Amino acid sequence: MRWRYEETVLAMCTLAFLATMAARLVISPVVPRITAEFGVSNSVIGLALTGMWTAYFCSQFPSGVLGDRFGERRVILVAVGGTAVASAFLSIAPLFPVFVVGTIALGAVAGLHYSVATSLLTRTYDEIGTAIGVHNSGGPLAGLVAPPIAAWVAVRYGWRAAIAVGAVVAVPIFVLFARSVRPTTPQRPDQPMAERFELEPVVELLSRPKIAFTCALAILGDFVWQATSSFLPTFLVAHRGQSATTASLVFGGYFVVQGITQVGVGAVSDRYGRDVTTAACMVLSVAGFALFVAVPGTVAVAAGVVLLGIGLGWGAALLPRFMDHLSAAERGAGFGLVRTVYGVVGALGSVVTGTLADLFGWGVSFGFLAVLLTIVFVALAVNWAFSLGY
């Protein structure tokens, strides 16, 4: 089959997502080293990571507006290049407050990518669930590569060198994207950007029942995804007694499964429906958390990784639901807006999970995440059973 330029765009967007995700994920395996050096608690480091994810999602709406005004290619290049710079800065932070500023800056620049890339792919492909699934696989691929490398680098050279891995990954991808992707035509080059931030149209979009319902589901799902990405290695060390290296390998395995199955989740949602596929993801995730928290042994960890990896790939099924209910003219800034809303609230997953772990232990903390996903499943089931139309 002949390689088309559309596949180049998809591949480059996926690699760009990998770069922006890797820079954030290299922090998780070295959380114990960071807390030890700076003398802070899990809840405090969780607050820093919440700041990073909050900044990441706060960038989503502005990035969609910028993409409509200047074209997606420019915005994605700024995201990848900015990620490299922020990672380098974070690796040399001398004090914890400076480290917090670095994490927030990293989240802000990395957050410029996702919404504009998704909008570009939606304009490029008809089967958007599959395309978004391929694009989303960049995140799990980053999880496969980045945490084990970061853990190994941290053992040999320290946690600062491990965080600098994010810059090492981002720089070549920036060059490759710049050389491979043609300039993109802005959707709204002449409209004043101030008009896009007016309150009335923002409230109108978010108050649409189908958008509001999808936002609520995405908030709960993203809360759990953020918490898992921030603390799964720490949970495995503290709750299951694994070594830091083993925990990082398991963490990488979680992302391997997610990367492999992400495309399938999107394709299934294209064929059988967004809600059925999302509900199935919730069931698998809850089962995975139950195995991690309550069942001892290597087999339970292996099965939990598979179930959690598939289930927390819910984004390939649920996020196209937004696009299904947005017009072509709304998809750039509109998708960015809903990403900001559900992501900012979902970013609380890191600080809440860290605080629950400090107060009640990691078993209770991760059990709480399973409860949230159960609520998503129940909401989808009630919507279907009573034909509520959300």
N, C-alpha and C positions, 0 to 999 in steps of 0.2 A: 504494500500500500504506500502511495506517495505521501511523504511528509509535507504537511501544509503549514503556511504561516500561522494559522490559528493554533496549531499544536505548539509552535514556538512561543506564542503569547502565553498559552496555558503553562508550559514548562517554566518559562521565566517568572511568571507570577507565583508559581509554586515554590521555586527556589528563593524568590524574594521573601515569601512567607516563612520559609525555613530559616532564612538569615535573621529576620526580626524575632522569630520564636526562640531560636537557639540562644541568642544573647540574653533572653529572660530566663530560660531554663537552666543555664549553667549555674545560676545562683542556688537552686534548690539542693544539689548534692553537697554544697559547702556551707549550708546554714549552720550546722554545729560548730564549724571552725570560725565562722563570722561571729556567732554569739559568744564564743569563748574569747576571741581576741578583743571584742569591744565590751564584753561583760554585760550583755543584755539578755532579756528573757525571750521565750518563744513568742509571747504576745507582742513584744516590742518589735521583733524582727518581722512578725506577721503584719504589724501595722505598716512597716516600711514596704513590704511586698504588696499590701493593699493599696498603698500610695502609688506604686508602680502600675498595678492593674487599673486603678482608677484613672490615672493619667492616660493610660493606653486607650481606655474606652472614651474618655473625654475628647480624644482626638478624632474619634470616628465621624461625628457630624461635621466638624470643620473640614475634615479631609474630603468628605463627599462634596461639600461646597467648593473647595479648592479644585477638586477634580473636574467638576462641571465648568469651572471658570478657566483653568489653565491646561486641562488635559490630564489623563490618568498617568501617563508615562512620567511626567515631571514630578508628580506627587510621590510615586513609588520610588523614584530615585532619591528623593529627599529622605524618605523613610529608611531606606537601606543604608545610605551614606550617613545619616544621622545616628543610626543604630551603631555603626562602627565607632563613631566619635564618642558617643555616650558610654559604650562598653569600655573603651580605653580610659575614659575619665573615671569610671566606677572602680576600675582595677587599681587606681592609685589614691583612692580616697583615704586621707590620713585619720579622719575622725568619723564617728558614727553619724552625726548630723550631716556631714558632707556625703557619706554613703547614702543616706536617705534622699538627699537632693539628687544624687546620681541615679538612683533607682527610678525616681519620678521622671527625670529627664529621659531616661531610657524608655520608659513606658510611653511618654508623650510622642517621641519621634517614631517608635516602632508602630504606634497606633495609627499612623497616617496611611499604612499600607492596605489593610484588609478591605475596608469598604470600597475604595476606588478600584481595587483589583477585582472584587466581586462584581461591581457594576460593569467593568470592562468585559469580564467573562460572560455576563448576562447579555450584553450586546453582541457578543461573538458567537454564542452557542444557543441552540434551541433547547436541548436537554440540560437544563441548568442544574438539576440535582446531581447529575454525573459530573459536570464540569466543576461545580463547587466541591464535590467530594474529592476530586483529584487535587484541586487547589488546597483544600483543607488538609490533605495528606502531608503537605509541607510541614505542618506543625508536629505531627507524630514522627516524621522522619528526623526532625530536629531533636525530638525527644529520644530517638534511637541513637543518634550520633553524639549529641552534646553532653548529656549527663555522664555517661561512662568516661568520655574523654576528660571532662572536667574533674571527675573524681580521681582519675589517674594523674592528671597534671597537678591537682591539689596535693596528693601524697608526695610527689617528687619536688614540686616547686612552690607550693603554697596556694592559698585560696585566691590570691590576687592574680596569679598567672592563669588560674582556672577561669576566672571571670573574663580575662582578656581573650579567651578563646572565641567569645562572641564577636570581637572585632576581626579576628583572623578569618572567621567564616564570612563575615559581611563584605569585606573589601573585594574579594574576587567576584562575588555575586553581583555587586554593584557594577563592576566593569563589564561583566558578561551581559547584564540586563541593558546597560547603556548601548552596547554594540549590537544587540540582537533585536530589540523592540523599536519599531518605528514611532515617530511622534504621533500622538493621538489627538483627534479633533475634539476640542471642548464642546460640551453639550450646551452650555449657556455662557458664551464668552463675553457677552455685552451686558448681562444683567448685573446690577450692583449687588455685591455680596451682602450688604447690609439688609437687603430685602429678604434674603434667605434665612435671616435670624429673627425675623419678626415673630412675635409670640403667637398671634392668632392662627396662622397656618400650621405652626408647630403643634399647638394644642389640638387643632382639628384633626391632624393626621394621627396623633397618638390616641385620640379618643374614639377612633373607629373601633367598633367591637372586635373585629377579627384581628386587628393590629394590637389592640390592648391585651387580648387574651394570649396571643402569641408572645407578646412582651413578658407577660407574667410567667409563662412557662420557661422562657429563655432566661429570666432572672434566676429562677431556682436551679435550672440546669447549669448555668454559668457559675453560680455560687459554688456548686459542687466541683465543677471542673477546675476553677481557680484554686480551691482548697487542696484538691488532689495534686495539682501541679506544684503547689508550693511545699507540701508537707509529706507526700507519700514516702520519699526516702527516709525522712526523719521518723515517721510512723513505723516503718519496717525495722529501723534500728531500735527505737525505744519500746515498741509494743511486742515485736516478734523476736527481738534479740539478734537480728542479722548484723553482719559487719557493714561498714559504710560502703565498701566495694561491692558486696553482694546486693545491698539495697539499691545501689546505683544501677547494677545490671538488671535487677527486677524492674526498676523504674524505666530503664530503656526498653525492656521487654513489653511493658505496658504500651509504650509508644509504637513499638514494632507492630503489635496487634492492631492498634488504632490506625496506623498508616496503611496496613494491608487491607483492612476492612472498610476504611472510610469511603472509598469509591463504591464499594458494594452497597453500603448504607444509602448513599445518594441515589444509586441506580434503583434500588428497591423502592425508595420513596417516589421516584418518577413513575414506577410501574404500579405500585400497590397503594400509594397514598402517603402523604406526610404524617398523618396522625397515627395510623397503624404502625408505621415504622418507628416513629418516636416512642410510642408506648412500649413497643418491644425492646427498644434500647433501655428504657427505664427499668424494665423487669430484669434484664441482664445485669445492669449496673448494681441494682440492689442485691442481687445474688452474689455478685463479686465482692461487695463490701461485707456481706455476711460471712463469706469465707475468710476474708482478711482478718476480720475482727474476732470471730468466734471459733474457727476451726484450726487446730494446730497441724503442723506438718508441711512438708515440701509440696505435696500434691495439692493441698488447699491453696497455697500461694500460686502455683502454676495455673490452676483452674481459675482462681480469682483474677489473675492478670489477663487471661483470655476474656472472661466475662466483662470485666471493667473496661478493658481496651475497646471492645466492640460497643458496649453500652454508652460510654462517654464520647463516642463518635456521633452522638445525637445531632450535632450541628448540621451534618450533611442532609439530615431529614427535616429538621425544624426550620433552619434558616431560609430555605427556599420557600417556605410558607409565607414569609414576609414579601418576597418578590412576586409571589402569586397574587398578592393583594395590593400591589403598588403599580401604578402606571409606568410606562417607559420613561416619562419625563421626571417621575418622582424617585426612581430607583437609586440615583447617585446620592443626593443629599438625604433622601427619605430613609434609605437603608442605613446610612451613616447615623442618622438621628436615632433610630431604634437600637442600633448597636451601642450608641452612647448610653441610652437610657438603661437597657438591660445589663450592660457591662459594668457601669458605674455601681449599680446596686449589687450585682453579682460579685464585684471585686471585694466586697466585705467578707467573702468566704475565707480569705487568708487570715484576717485579724480575728474573726469570730472563732475559726477553727483553732488557731493558736491559743486563744484565751480559754476555750473549753478544755484544751489539752492541759494547760497549766492548772486549771481548777479541778477537773474531774478525771483526767487521764485520756490517753489517745483512743482507747476503746470507745468511750462515750462520745468523743469528738467525731470519730469516723462513723459511728452509729447514727449520729445526728444527720450526717450527709445522706445516709440511706433513707432516712425518714423524709427528707426534702424531695428526693426522687420519687418516692411513693406518692407524695402529693401530686406531682406532675402526672403520674399514671392515672390516679383517681380523677383528676380534672379532665383528662382526655376521655376517659371512659364515660364520665357523666355527660360530657358534651355530645358524645356519640349516642349514648343510650336514650337521652331525652331530646335529641335533635335540636339542640340549642342554637346551632348555626354560627358558633364562634370558630 
